[in-house]
Amino acid sequence: MFEFFVNIFDVFLYWPLFNCLVLIYNYLPGHDFGLAIICLTILIRFILYPLSVKALSSQKALQRLQPQLKEIQEKYKSDKEKQAKETLELYRKEKINPFSGLFLIILQFPILIALYRVFWQGLKPEELKNLYAFVVNPMHINAMFLHTINLSQPNLIFAVLAGILQFFQTKMLLPPTPKNPKDQADMSLVIQKQMIYFFPVITIVILYRLPAALGLYWITSGIFSIIQQYFILKKAPVKNK
């Protein structure tokens, strides 16, 4: 059973990503592996763009509804069942899916695993023999980026840069700090503020021991996300009711 799921994973994620990366690598002038990763990352982000927009829109809508959600919590604090029912009714009325952001994260997780395998074992000559028929076998992939950085080895600078971008990416999604001291002490807001620092630290710890190619993917994806969030959040600012 486990082997069956591994094969499914390979067919629908690992091999398509691997072949797409090699195809880009073949056609890039100078065959720069780092530039191929950047191109692949942008391609992935454009494919996920509709889901990202939907998730960000839901995030902003949830921020806008915070006063109403808090009102429901206060009104039905002794009746959890009624509280949940009213909350779901508010989501339905406003046409919001509170789990859209979670779905996007879940979707990106297997992509990260597939890319890890691509960057970890895809550089091996024996792996290049399994390319699709229409993809030319380059026989050897030079893992250098701009002739200076070996993307097959861990890189602390890339890990730190990815962590910094993760910090700004998470910070942009947080709601404005309430002026009322009581609201500032709200447990959900405290947890959200902790996440600003937790996610970047975890990002650095994870990427520090992995091939720099994955760090480059994370950095490129982070820059894309920050730009995307800036324009979407700017277009649909949070309104206080």
Disulfide bonds with the S-S distance in Angstrom:
none
